Every structure is written in structure tokens, then in C-alpha cells.
Amino acid sequence: MSAGWLLTLFHALLGFAIGLVVYLVARRWLTGTQAMVAGGAGYVVGTLLSVGALMLALSGM
């Protein structure tokens, strides 16, 4: 398994963890569908921030 695949898996899992936390917190105050949408948005934002941080770190090398 190459390093690229490991980095991809790491960022996907990090985004999933962020999305799950957002969903679990949001379902206390929102309906089920709204909480799922918030969790999905959390996944997307978490993954993008993680990939952006990686790109910034690699551009400085």
C-alpha cells in the first residue's frame, strides 16, 4: 500500500469522525434529516480542512 493511499484513508477517516461528532451533537436539537445533513456537511468540511492542511504542509517542504 503506497503512502498516497494511506494519506487518503487517513483524511477520509478524519472527515468521517468529524461528521459523526457533528451528527451526534446536532441530533439533540435538530430533526433526524437535519442532523444527517449537518453531519454530511461536517464530513465535507473536515475532509477539506484536513486535505488543505496537508497541502500547506507539503508546499512548505
C-alpha positions in Angstrom: 0.0 0.0 0.0 1.5 3.3 -1.0 1.8 6.4 1.1 -0.8 8.2 -1.1 -3.5 5.6 -0.3 -2.7 5.8 3.4 -3.0 9.6 3.4 -6.3 9.3 1.5 -7.6 6.8 4.0 -6.5 9.0 6.9 -8.2 12.1 5.6 -11.4 10.2 4.8 -11.5 8.7 8.3 -10.7 12.1 9.9 -13.6 13.6 8.0 -15.9 10.7 9.0 -15.0 11.2 12.6 -15.7 14.9 12.5 -19.0 14.3 10.6 -20.1 11.7 13.2 -19.4 14.0 16.1 -21.3 16.8 14.4 -24.2 14.4 13.8 -24.3 13.1 17.3 -24.3 16.6 18.8 -26.8 18.0 16.2 -29.4 15.3 16.7 -30.1 16.7 20.2 -31.5 19.9 18.7 -32.4 19.1 15.1 -34.7 16.6 13.4 -33.1 13.4 12.1 -32.8 14.6 8.5 -31.3 18.0 9.5 -28.8 16.2 11.8 -27.8 14.0 8.9 -27.3 17.0 6.6 -25.3 18.7 9.3 -23.2 15.6 9.8 -22.6 15.3 6.0 -21.5 19.0 5.9 -19.2 18.3 8.8 -17.7 15.4 6.9 -17.1 17.6 3.8 -15.6 20.5 5.8 -13.5 18.2 7.9 -12.1 16.4 4.9 -11.4 19.6 3.0 -9.7 21.2 6.0 -7.6 18.1 6.5 -6.5 18.0 2.9 -5.9 21.7 2.9 -3.6 21.4 5.9 -1.7 18.6 4.2 -1.3 20.7 1.0 0.0 23.6 3.1 2.4 21.4 4.9 3.7 19.8 1.7 4.1 23.2 -0.1 6.5 24.4 2.7 8.8 21.4 2.2 
